[in-house]
Amino acid sequence: MRNVIAGAALALMGMTGAALADGHANYPDRPVMMVVSYGAGGATDFQARIVTMTAGNEDALGMPIAILNKPGAGGRVGWNWFATQAEPDGYTLSAYNVPHFIAQSIKGGVEYSTDSFEPIANWGADPAVFVVAADSPMNSMTDVVDFAKANPGKLTFSGAGLFVGHHIAALQLEKAAGVKMAYIPTKGGGAAAMKAVIAGDVMGGVNNLSDAFRAREAGSVKILGVFDLERNAFMEDVPTLMEQGFDVDNASVNFRGVMVPKGTPQGIIDKLAATVPTMFENKRVAGKMKAGGSPMHIMNREEVQAMWAKREETLKELLAGL
């Protein structure tokens, strides 16, 4: 009996020593920061603040998550910083946007790829939509394409940057319709792109469904088409591009979630992977996301890893063709 007790004590000491050696037995023991690579007020920022609002609860991380905005170059500024300078200690997380960072890494000129990060969980899937100002004479995608055909390169429309979901949707539209339009990437992400449409600085825009939902609720824009395989429950009156005769699939749908830098201890990754999806499932979170017109699509770490791999394969083929 004495030998059994002694063996159990040694095993317990070994487990405790291993946990302390890993340095994350009590993780997190201070507030956590999450980088959003887009400006305040846009869809990613808006949603990130909602899905992390319960982080401090005892049944979640037990510590709050603060949002740090690092906008610029369609997300490149924030993700370059995160890949090269963020400490892989679990106290600096980042929101990811797919296809954005994957497409940018395929096109080059950035310091990150899917190998630079470890996914934790996905909270949403936000389709791109085509919007025009509320007083625009255009009322369908056919109107948009007809104008573009009659005025090559003169139909100006905004988006959140280069090789983000908006830009991919725009490239797909141009290819499917056989037209050339003037895509204008904005510096402030989706919020700035939407403001350009409302102010009349551009004739239209490709934006997030969630941003467009709120703008339409305010009476500022019309939504002419959804870049997805089926209509969205938040706006069932808006037809897809395919319904309007344009062969555009769902490659531009914006998946959003949480990731950490490569090199983060596995114990911390496991703790986050087990906890973060439950934060997303919180009823208060779901209610606020629904009120804001923000579609949720919760995926665990393994599902996100599979999604990243599939999107990377699809985007390599798509971008080569465009």
SEDOLUM-991054 format. One record per residue: x negated, y negated, z of N, C-alpha, C, O in turn. Coordinates in pm, whole numbers, padded with zeros to 5 digits, always signed. Atoms other than C-alpha are relative to their C-alpha. Layout:
<atoms>
XYZXYZXYZXYZ...
</atoms>
This chain:
<atoms>
-00084+00121+00000+00000+00000+00000-00087-00126+00000-00061-00225-00068+00091+00116-00010-00286-00230+00094-00063-00029-00136-00081-00145-00173+00061+00018+00133-00443-00170-00249+00098-00065-00098+00058-00147-00180-00103+00058+00087-00113-00255-00424+00014-00149+00025+00020-00229-00069-00013+00142-00036-00081-00583-00234-00122-00079-00047-00110-00189-00102+00122+00068+00044-00443-00671-00302-00002-00018-00151-00043-00123-00201-00004+00010+00146-00397-00595-00672+00096-00106-00047+00065-00182-00140-00100+00101+00036-00084-00809-00692-00053-00140+00028-00032-00231-00052+00055+00132-00035-00260-01097-00518-00105-00043-00102-00108-00158-00144+00101+00034+00101-00552-01079-00761+00062-00037-00133+00016-00129-00201-00069+00030+00126-00314-01072-01057+00062-00138+00005+00056-00214-00092-00062+00132-00016-00128-01374-00923-00103-00110-00006-00081-00214-00069+00107+00099+00004-00452-01560-00867-00051-00020-00142-00082-00131-00184+00044+00008+00138-00555-01475-01222+00095-00081-00085+00052-00163-00167-00100+00074+00076-00229-01606-01365-00005-00148+00032+00002-00232-00058+00004+00141-00042-00249-01927-01160-00125-00067-00054-00120-00181-00102+00125+00056+00051-00612-01978-01258+00007-00028-00148-00044-00129-00195-00012+00019+00145-00529-01933-01626+00087-00121-00031+00055-00199-00120-00090+00114+00023-00242-02182-01605-00072-00130+00028-00059-00227-00047+00072+00124-00033-00463-02438-01432-00110-00027-00101-00137-00143-00135+00106+00020+00099-00741-02379-01681+00054-00059-00128-00011-00141-00193-00062+00055+00120-00505-02451-01965+00032-00148+00017+00043-00221-00082-00025+00141-00026-00432-02784-01798+00141-00046-00029+00165-00166-00042-00136+00041+00033-00060-02779-01869+00104+00072+00086+00221+00084+00047-00094-00072-00087+00095-02586-01579+00116-00089+00041+00228-00041+00057-00105+00093-00043+00290-02897-01478+00043-00095-00112+00102-00200-00086-00035+00087+00114+00338-03042-01827+00152-00011-00015+00223+00089-00005+00074+00127-00005+00466-03304-01862+00008-00059+00140+00110-00047+00208+00000+00064-00132+00367-03491-01546-00005-00152-00011-00026-00222+00089-00011+00145+00022+00393-03839-01700+00083-00021-00127+00102+00074-00203-00083+00026+00119+00607-04007-01970-00072+00036-00130-00194+00032-00139+00049-00043+00130+00565-03893-02331+00034-00107-00104+00136-00174-00092-00023+00097+00108+00538-04112-02642+00028+00075-00130-00032+00179-00156-00025-00058+00132+00683-04032-02984-00012-00108-00107+00056-00211-00101+00023+00093+00110+00561-04208-03297+00109+00016-00104+00141+00128-00146-00092+00003+00115+00819-04306-03558-00069-00083-00108-00100-00200-00087+00079+00064+00106+00648-04391-03887+00082-00094-00087+00044-00123-00201-00086+00096+00069+00927-04628-03990+00044-00108+00099+00029-00092+00220-00033+00115-00083+01057-04961-03862+00121+00021+00089+00201+00113+00069-00114-00002-00092+01304-05024-03582+00129-00029-00077+00131-00115-00164-00130+00025+00061+01668-05005-03687+00033+00089-00117+00150+00099-00155-00026-00092+00109+01627-04756-03972+00053+00133+00054+00062+00152+00175-00064-00125-00040+01779-04409-03969-00089+00085+00090-00042+00140+00189+00088-00084-00081+01474-04227-03831-00014-00056+00140-00006+00018+00238+00012+00064-00130+01426-04478-03550+00131+00012+00078+00131+00048+00196-00132-00006-00063+01800-04490-03474+00026+00140+00058+00069+00153+00172-00027-00136-00043+01826-04111-03454-00101+00047+00105-00063+00116+00199+00102-00043-00096+01497-04058-03269+00032-00048+00141+00010+00023+00238-00035+00054-00132+01616-04282-02986+00118+00075+00061+00126+00089+00183-00114-00075-00051+01938-04084-02958-00041+00141+00045-00009+00183+00156+00028-00141-00030+01797-03730-02969-00100+00016+00115-00112+00125+00171+00095-00009-00112+01530-03812-02706+00054-00062+00127-00017-00068+00228-00049+00078-00115+01757-03999-02465+00020+00084+00126+00026+00029+00236-00017-00085-00118+01803-03697-02235-00130+00067+00043-00129+00156+00128+00128-00066-00028+01432-03605-02221-00034-00002+00149-00095+00092+00199+00032+00013-00143+01405-03724-01860+00085+00085+00091+00056+00094+00211-00086-00084-00083+01680-03492-01738-00076+00121+00053-00172+00168-00008+00067-00115-00061+01581-03206-01508+00012+00125-00087-00077+00211-00085-00016-00118+00086+01718-02953-01758-00068-00019-00135-00055+00066-00224+00077+00024+00122+01501-03107-02032-00149-00006+00039-00198+00082+00109+00143+00009-00033+01138-03225-02004-00026-00053+00139-00133-00029+00196+00020+00058-00132+01190-03408-01677-00082-00128-00004-00114-00185+00101+00072+00125+00021+01003-03707-01821+00058-00069-00123+00094-00002-00220-00055+00070+00116+01126-03980-02059-00094+00002-00118-00215+00018-00103+00077+00015+00123+01013-04010-02420+00020-00143-00050+00132-00185-00074-00004+00138+00051+00927-04363-02537-00033+00001-00149-00122+00074-00193+00021+00008+00145+00944-04451-02907-00102-00109-00033-00093-00221+00017+00099+00097+00050+00646-04622-03073+00012-00006-00151-00014+00094-00219-00013+00017+00145+00710-04759-03423-00134-00036-00062-00199-00132-00020+00122+00029+00077+00414-04747-03664+00037+00005-00148-00002+00098-00218-00046-00004+00139+00573-04839-04000-00108-00043-00098-00209-00102-00062+00088+00047+00107+00404-04896-04332-00025+00107-00104-00048+00224-00071+00035-00086+00114+00348-04745-04678+00083+00128-00003+00030+00236-00029-00090-00115+00010+00649-04515-04665-00027+00108+00102+00006+00225+00078+00032-00097-00105+00530-04346-04344-00147+00034+00009-00191+00092+00109+00141-00038+00003+00166-04311-04440-00079-00056+00118-00164+00013+00174+00075+00064-00109+00039-04555-04175+00014+00080+00129-00085+00113+00194-00023-00072-00124+00199-04372-03886-00054+00141-00001-00115+00185+00096+00045-00140+00007+00123-04019-04004-00151+00010-00014-00210+00105+00036+00146+00000+00004-00238-04104-04091-00057-00019+00140-00151+00050+00180+00045+00023-00138-00282-04240-03739+00021+00124+00085-00067+00164+00161-00034-00116-00083-00111-03939-03584-00092+00118-00031-00133+00190+00060+00084-00114+00039-00319-03688-03781-00146-00019+00040-00216+00079+00065+00144+00024-00021-00654-03855-03713-00035-00056+00137-00150-00044+00180+00034+00067-00125-00626-04040-03380+00081+00043+00122+00037+00021+00234-00082-00039-00115-00348-03897-03163-00066+00115+00076-00117+00209+00015+00055-00106-00083-00468-03685-02871+00092+00122-00006+00213+00108+00011-00083-00121+00005-00348-03323-02906+00026+00056+00141-00008+00170+00171-00019-00039-00140-00243-03311-02540+00148+00010+00040+00180+00031+00157-00142-00011-00030+00137-03304-02570+00065-00129+00045+00186-00134+00065-00057+00127-00046+00179-03665-02461+00020-00100-00113+00072-00209-00091-00030+00079+00118+00189-03807-02814+00063+00092-00103-00005+00175-00164-00075-00075+00100+00456-03655-03036+00021-00090-00121-00013-00208-00118-00039+00081+00115+00571-03770-03377+00128+00054-00059+00153+00175-00059-00112-00041+00085+00892-03766-03572-00056+00035-00137-00146-00034-00186+00037-00029+00138+00850-03597-03909+00119-00025-00092+00234-00017-00050-00101+00012+00106+01040-03664-04230-00046+00087-00115-00154+00068-00170+00026-00089+00115+01051-03393-04496+00114-00023-00100+00230-00010-00062+00123-00031+00072+01011-03418-04794-00112-00103+00008-00218-00082-00051+00091+00114+00006+00828-03744-04722-00147+00037+00017-00227+00023-00076+00144-00018-00024+00500-03641-04561-00058+00114-00083-00177+00113-00114+00050-00110+00084+00474-03320-04763-00024-00050-00142-00128-00020-00201+00017+00054+00136+00527-03499-05096-00120-00093-00007-00196-00091-00104+00113+00093-00002+00276-03767-04998-00133+00076+00003-00229+00036-00063+00124-00076-00007+00014-03506-04912-00029+00071-00132-00145+00090-00169+00018-00063+00131+00072-03332-05247-00055-00101-00101-00143-00068-00181+00045+00103+00094+00024-03658-05437-00138-00054+00035-00207-00108-00052+00135+00040-00040-00291-03737-05235-00010-00141+00052+00088-00216+00052+00024+00133-00053-00444-04048-05085+00037-00015+00146+00041-00127+00198-00031+00004-00142-00350-03955-04728-00091+00098+00073-00157+00181+00012+00091-00083-00080-00534-03786-04443+00074+00111+00073+00030+00156+00179-00077-00105-00066-00271-03526-04358+00062+00094-00102+00075+00064-00221-00075-00100+00076-00096-03216-04485+00080+00079+00101+00080+00046+00220-00075-00083-00096+00127-02951-04332-00095+00067+00099-00053+00104+00208+00097-00062-00091-00191-02806-04180-00047-00094+00110-00116-00051+00203+00042+00098-00101-00244-03126-03978+00090+00000+00123+00054-00055+00227-00101+00012-00104+00064-03076-03763+00059+00136+00039+00049+00233-00036-00074-00117-00047+00258-02819-03559+00145-00042+00022+00171-00128+00106-00139+00037-00021+00638-02840-03589+00052+00052+00134+00009+00157+00182-00064-00040-00126+00846-02823-03272+00146+00037-00022+00188+00148+00010-00143-00027+00026+01213-02850-03375+00055-00107-00094+00001-00218-00101-00067+00092+00094+01441-03015-03633+00133-00044+00058+00206+00036+00116-00129+00047-00052+01733-03235-03538+00102-00035-00108+00222-00029-00081-00099+00047+00097+01892-03354-03865-00038+00027-00144-00153+00055-00176+00018-00009+00145+01936-03328-04241+00086-00109-00062+00209-00100-00061-00066+00123+00043+02023-03662-04399-00014-00015-00152-00123-00047-00199+00012+00011+00146+02102-03665-04774-00023-00145-00044+00014-00239+00025+00010+00132+00063+02008-03957-04997+00131-00032-00069+00202+00057-00117-00119+00048+00071+02290-04165-05143-00037-00121-00083-00136-00189-00054+00021+00121+00081+02310-04434-05410+00101-00104+00045+00221-00078+00048-00088+00106-00050+02448-04763-05279-00013-00126-00086-00116-00151-00147-00001+00133+00061+02544-05098-05428+00071-00093+00097+00142-00048+00187-00068+00097-00086+02664-05417-05264+00152+00011-00016+00201+00054-00120-00146-00014+00000+03033-05430-05177+00065-00073-00117+00171-00031-00164-00060+00077+00110+03097-05689-05452-00058+00037-00136-00034-00034-00234+00058-00042+00128+02905-05501-05725+00110+00046-00096+00208+00107-00053-00098-00049+00098+03097-05434-06048-00013+00150-00026+00074+00209-00089+00021-00144+00022+02955-05078-06047+00078+00082+00103+00074+00054+00223-00084-00080-00089+03189-04815-05905-00025+00150-00011+00044+00229+00054+00034-00142+00015+03033-04484-06012-00143+00011-00050-00202-00087-00093+00134-00021+00053+02702-04330-06108-00002-00014-00152-00105-00048-00210-00009+00022+00145+02820-04341-06469-00019-00147-00032-00085-00181-00130+00020+00145+00019+02840-04720-06439-00147-00036+00014-00200-00115-00065+00142+00028-00023+02484-04726-06302-00083+00045-00120-00165-00031-00172+00078-00056+00111+02346-04503-06577+00029-00074-00131-00063-00098-00209-00034+00074+00122+02534-04687-06854-00074-00133-00004-00126-00172-00109+00074+00127-00004+02380-05017-06741-00148+00025-00026-00212-00049-00100+00143-00030+00016+02034-04857-06720-00033+00035-00145-00140-00001-00194+00024-00035+00140+02067-04717-07073+00004-00124-00089-00074-00136-00183-00011+00122+00080+02173-05055-07211-00109-00102+00032-00138-00190-00048+00102+00096-00045+01901-05238-07014-00120+00076+00059-00139+00075+00181+00111-00083-00050+01591-05013-06988-00094-00076+00093-00145-00182+00058+00095+00058-00096+01379-05089-06680+00049-00122+00073-00026-00181+00151-00048+00125-00062+01602-05376-06567+00094+00023+00118+00130-00073+00187-00085-00026-00116+01821-05203-06310-00090+00018+00122-00155+00122+00136+00086-00004-00118+01641-05280-05984+00072+00070+00115+00190+00045+00142-00060-00064-00118+01701-05059-05684-00109+00032+00102-00223+00063+00066+00096-00010-00110+01534-05024-05345-00004+00140+00059+00087+00220+00039+00017-00124-00075+01406-04734-05138-00105-00021+00107-00169-00125+00111+00084+00018-00118+01199-04673-04825-00150+00016-00025-00228+00000+00068+00143-00013+00027+00865-04615-04999-00026+00093-00117+00067+00137-00184+00039-00090+00109+00672-04403-05248-00009+00144+00049-00066+00172+00155+00000-00144-00027+00719-04025-05251+00060+00032+00137+00014+00122+00208-00090-00036-00109+00973-04033-04972+00124+00060-00065+00132+00066-00188-00120-00059+00056+01314-03870-05014+00071-00091-00098+00122-00045-00200-00066+00096+00088+01454-04188-05170-00066-00002-00137+00002-00002-00240+00073+00007+00127+01181-04199-05435+00018+00128-00080+00033+00124-00202-00020-00128+00069+01218-03829-05515+00140+00004-00062+00156+00049-00175-00136+00007+00054+01594-03880-05557+00005-00090-00123+00070-00057-00222+00003+00093+00113+01526-04176-05786-00064+00064-00123-00014+00050-00234+00068-00068+00112+01283-03974-06000+00090+00108-00061+00094+00124-00183-00092-00102+00050+01534-03692-06025+00113-00062-00082+00151-00009-00186-00108+00067+00071+01809-03933-06131-00047-00047-00137+00021-00026-00237+00052+00048+00128+01593-04092-06401-00018+00115-00099+00015+00103-00217+00022-00115+00087+01501-03750-06537+00133+00059-00047+00149+00089-00166-00128-00062+00034+01857-03612-06526+00082-00085-00095+00152-00033-00182-00080+00091+00083+02010-03922-06686-00074-00047-00124-00013-00105-00214+00078+00044+00115+01727-03988-06931-00011-00150-00009-00004-00208-00118+00008+00146-00003+01690-04349-06820-00125-00044+00076-00187+00035+00148+00109+00059-00075+01420-04579-06686+00054-00117+00080+00112-00210+00025-00047+00108-00088+01502-04796-06386-00120-00055+00077-00229+00000+00069+00109+00067-00073+01295-05026-06163+00015+00028+00149+00087-00042+00220-00002-00037-00141+01242-04856-05826-00092-00094+00077-00208-00110+00040+00077+00097-00078+01124-05108-05564-00013+00050+00144+00083+00039+00221+00019-00047-00137+00976-04956-05245-00013-00118+00096-00084-00214+00067+00006+00108-00099+01024-05174-04938-00098+00035+00111-00129+00152+00133+00100-00019-00104+00777-05221-04654+00061+00040+00134-00009+00098+00218-00060-00025-00131+01023-05184-04367+00087+00123+00008+00171+00134+00097-00077-00123-00006+01169-04844-04446+00143-00017-00045+00177-00111-00117-00139-00001+00045+01537-04767-04493+00078-00124+00038+00163-00170-00038-00072+00119-00045+01659-05065-04291-00026-00117-00094+00066-00188-00134+00036+00109+00092+01470-05311-04513+00057+00025-00139+00102-00068-00205-00054-00033+00132+01580-05126-04827+00150-00029-00006+00200-00078-00107-00143+00028-00004+01944-05154-04721+00027-00151+00002+00120-00198-00064-00016+00146-00005+01906-05525-04640-00019-00061-00139+00049-00158-00174+00024+00052+00136+01772-05582-04993+00123+00018-00087+00154-00068-00170-00123-00023+00076+02091-05430-05138+00108-00099+00044+00171-00163-00040-00105+00086-00054+02324-05627-04910-00024-00146-00036+00070-00221-00064+00034+00139+00030+02137-05954-04975+00004-00031-00149-00004-00148-00187-00001+00023+00143+02153-05906-05351-00137-00014-00061-00150-00059-00175+00136+00008+00054+01775-05888-05391-00022+00107-00107-00107+00091-00194+00005-00107+00099+01824-05566-05590+00144+00035-00039+00238+00000+00031-00134-00034+00049+02117-05428-05791+00060+00121+00071+00182+00140+00072-00047-00118-00070+02137-05107-05592-00112+00058+00084-00217-00004+00100+00103-00062-00081+01944-04868-05373+00028+00147+00025+00143+00191+00023-00013-00136-00051+01878-04510-05274-00035-00007+00148-00141-00057+00185+00022+00012-00144+01910-04479-04898+00050+00125+00070+00101+00217+00007-00049-00111-00080+01992-04242-04615+00151-00007+00014+00207-00116+00025-00144-00003-00021+02352-04132-04579+00036-00068+00132+00135-00141+00139-00033+00057-00132+02341-04233-04211-00008-00152-00001+00079-00218+00057+00008+00146+00012+02222-04589-04287+00117-00053-00083+00178-00154-00049-00108+00044+00090+02476-04615-04569+00136+00010+00068+00223-00074+00045-00125-00018-00073+02756-04485-04345+00028-00123+00085+00139-00177+00083-00019+00117-00088+02702-04769-04097+00022-00127-00082+00103-00212-00044-00016+00119+00085+02668-05028-04375+00137-00003-00064+00197-00110-00077-00134-00004+00058+02990-04911-04538+00107-00029+00105+00207-00095+00076-00094+00029-00109+03170-04918-04204+00009-00150+00025+00114-00202+00062+00003+00145-00019+03064-05283-04182+00051-00076-00122+00060-00199-00120-00053+00064+00121+03203-05350-04531-00105-00061-00089-00073-00146-00172+00109+00065+00073+02861-05434-04676-00036+00068-00132-00091+00003-00221+00042-00072+00120+02813-05164-04941+00110+00096-00047+00204+00128+00025-00075-00113+00055+02980-04911-05168-00099+00114-00021-00214+00091-00056+00084-00118+00018+02842-04557-05185+00051+00075-00122+00166+00119-00124-00045-00052+00129+02853-04415-05537-00029+00148-00023+00036+00211-00106+00033-00140+00023+02695-04070-05510-00090+00055+00107-00167-00018+00168+00080-00070-00101+02535-03813-05280-00097+00094-00072-00056+00172-00159+00103-00084+00059+02206-03641-05376-00008+00131+00079-00106+00157+00149-00007-00126-00073+02307-03302-05237+00082+00099-00082+00139+00063-00185-00072-00102+00075+02468-02976-05347+00151-00005+00022+00227+00049-00058-00143+00012-00028+02804-03058-05189+00028-00131+00072-00063-00194+00124-00038+00124-00068+02995-03353-05048-00029+00012+00149-00035+00122+00205+00032+00003-00141+02916-03459-04694+00124-00028+00084+00210-00107+00045-00118+00014-00086+03165-03435-04410+00020-00143+00049+00132-00182+00082-00012+00138-00045+03090-03796-04310+00063-00091-00105+00113-00199-00072-00058+00082+00107+03209-03927-04648+00047+00092-00112-00013+00097-00219-00051-00100+00095+03414-03665-04829+00056-00062-00127+00082+00009-00224-00050+00069+00120+03540-03928-05077-00110-00028-00101-00080-00066-00214+00112+00033+00089+03192-03970-05229-00048+00127-00070-00092+00221-00004+00042-00121+00073+03109-03718-05506-00151+00014-00007-00225-00083+00008+00143-00026+00020+02771-03556-05555-00042-00048-00138+00042-00080-00223+00051+00034+00133+02547-03643-05848+00042+00107-00100+00077+00076-00213-00038-00109+00090+02623-03301-05996+00146-00011-00044+00179+00014-00160-00141+00017+00034+02997-03367-05981+00019-00108-00106+00114-00104-00184-00011+00110+00096+02934-03681-06186-00081+00026-00128-00100-00064-00210+00062-00039+00125+02744-03492-06454-00151-00009-00006-00208-00002-00114+00145+00014-00001+02381-03529-06343-00063+00116+00077-00025+00144+00191+00060-00120-00057+02163-03226-06271-00104-00037+00106-00224-00036+00080+00085+00040-00113+02022-03335-05935+00034+00089+00119+00150+00095+00162-00026-00091-00112+01980-03085-05650-00024-00068+00135-00015-00191+00145+00014+00053-00136+01910-03129-05276-00146-00016+00043-00174-00020+00163+00143+00009-00034+01528-03162-05295-00035-00125+00079-00138-00129+00146+00030+00125-00069+01547-03516-05154+00063-00010+00138+00043-00110+00207-00065+00005-00132+01752-03431-04842-00108-00018+00107-00209+00053+00107+00099+00040-00099+01567-03583-04546+00019+00080+00130+00110+00053+00208+00002-00073-00126+01495-03332-04269-00082-00080+00101-00190-00129+00070+00070+00074-00106+01397-03498-03940-00017+00088+00123+00072+00165+00159+00025-00077-00120+01239-03346-03634-00123-00049+00073-00170-00160+00050+00112+00035-00088+00953-03345-03385-00118+00092-00029-00101+00212-00050+00122-00078+00018+00592-03233-03432-00109-00052+00092-00098-00161+00149+00117+00039-00078+00260-03244-03248-00123+00017-00089-00116+00084-00192+00122-00017+00081-00099-03270-03380-00052+00143+00009-00034+00211+00110+00072-00128-00003-00288-02955-03474-00103-00005+00112-00169-00107+00132+00094-00004-00112-00498-02846-03177+00066-00016+00135+00001-00001+00238-00074+00007-00126-00228-02899-02915+00003+00139+00063+00028+00237-00007+00001-00131-00064-00252-02617-02656+00129+00078-00023+00238+00021-00021-00116-00083+00031-00022-02326-02733+00104-00002+00111+00224+00003+00085-00094+00005-00111+00131-02341-02386+00091-00121-00007+00210-00111+00024-00080+00122+00013+00247-02698-02448+00095+00012-00119+00211-00028-00110-00086-00023+00117+00379-02608-02794+00118+00088+00038+00232+00061+00001-00106-00092-00041+00574-02321-02640+00101-00067+00090+00222-00044+00077-00091+00071-00092+00718-02543-02365+00090-00095-00079+00211-00099-00056-00078+00092+00082+00829-02805-02618+00097+00075-00090+00212+00035-00104-00085-00076+00092+00964-02546-02862+00120+00060+00071+00226+00077+00011-00111-00056-00077+01179-02397-02586+00096-00106+00051+00214-00079+00073-00078+00105-00067+01301-02730-02448+00066-00099-00096+00181-00137-00076-00048+00108+00088+01342-02978-02734+00132+00033-00070+00220-00053-00077-00130-00029+00064+01622-02795-02921+00119-00014+00094+00227-00053+00052-00111+00016-00096+01831-02795-02602+00034-00147+00021+00149-00181+00050-00028+00144-00005+01792-03175-02590+00089-00040-00117+00181-00119-00101-00078+00033+00118+01931-03193-02942+00144+00051+00012+00236-00008-00044-00133-00062-00013+02226-02971-02843+00087-00068+00105+00205-00036+00119-00075+00071-00104+02331-03204-02559+00124-00067-00058+00118-00126-00166-00127+00053+00052+02694-03314-02600-00003-00152-00017+00056-00204-00112+00010+00146+00012+02614-03683-02539-00078-00036-00126-00042-00129-00199+00080+00022+00120+02348-03667-02811+00085+00023-00124+00087-00060-00215-00084-00033+00116+02586-03498-03055+00106-00105-00023+00134-00141-00138-00104+00102+00012+02857-03756-02983-00053-00129-00058+00011-00190-00145+00058+00124+00050+02629-04053-03044-00047+00014-00145-00035-00080-00224+00042-00023+00139+02487-03900-03361+00122-00002-00092+00116-00061-00200-00121-00001+00082+02837-03838-03496+00056-00139-00017+00096-00177-00127-00052+00138+00006+02948-04193-03411-00083-00085-00095-00032-00179-00156+00089+00077+00087+02648-04323-03606-00010+00055-00141-00093+00009-00220+00003-00056+00135+02720-04114-03915-00128+00074-00031-00175+00073-00145+00129-00067+00015+02406-03907-03860+00018+00151+00007+00039+00206+00115-00020-00145+00002+02435-03542-03969-00110+00074+00077-00228+00047+00057+00096-00080-00075+02269-03296-03731-00021+00135-00069+00071+00191-00129+00033-00134+00052+02094-02978-03842-00114+00051+00088-00231+00028+00058+00100-00042-00099+01915-02816-03548-00066+00130-00044+00000+00227-00079+00079-00119+00032+01637-02569-03623-00110+00017+00104-00165-00082+00153+00109-00025-00094+01387-02402-03391-00134-00001-00072-00140-00019-00194+00136+00011+00056+01011-02393-03443-00022+00095-00118-00075+00055-00221+00021-00097+00106+01010-02075-03652+00078-00038-00126+00028-00023-00237-00082+00041+00115+01291-02202-03875-00062-00121-00070-00057-00131-00193+00064+00117+00060+01108-02533-03927-00126+00042-00076-00152-00009-00185+00120-00047+00071+00786-02353-04018+00037+00058-00136-00031+00033-00236-00046-00059+00127+00977-02160-04285+00049-00109-00094+00024-00102-00215-00051+00110+00082+01148-02479-04408-00114-00080-00060-00112-00113-00179+00116+00074+00051+00816-02666-04437-00064+00075-00116-00094+00016-00220+00066-00079+00103+00665-02382-04639+00082+00004-00129+00027-00008-00239-00087-00005+00117+00964-02358-04871+00005-00135-00070+00000-00140-00193-00004+00134+00059+00982-02736-04924-00132-00032-00070-00132-00094-00176+00129+00028+00063+00610-02754-04999-00007+00069-00137-00055+00010-00234-00001-00073+00127+00649-02489-05270+00091-00068-00102+00053-00084-00219-00096+00067+00088+00955-02664-05417-00054-00134-00049-00040-00167-00167+00047+00133+00036+00792-03008-05412-00120+00005-00093-00134-00081-00180+00112-00014+00093+00473-02891-05582+00049+00019-00142-00004-00039-00236-00057-00025+00131+00682-02764-05869+00074-00122-00052+00059-00160-00168-00079+00116+00040+00916-03065-05874-00087-00118-00041-00065-00178-00146+00084+00117+00027+00646-03333-05859-00088+00021-00123-00120-00074-00193+00075-00028+00122+00444-03159-06130+00085-00026-00123+00035-00073-00225-00092+00022+00112+00751-03177-06353+00040-00144-00019+00082-00183-00127-00039+00141+00009+00816-03542-06276-00121-00089-00031-00107-00211-00042
</atoms>
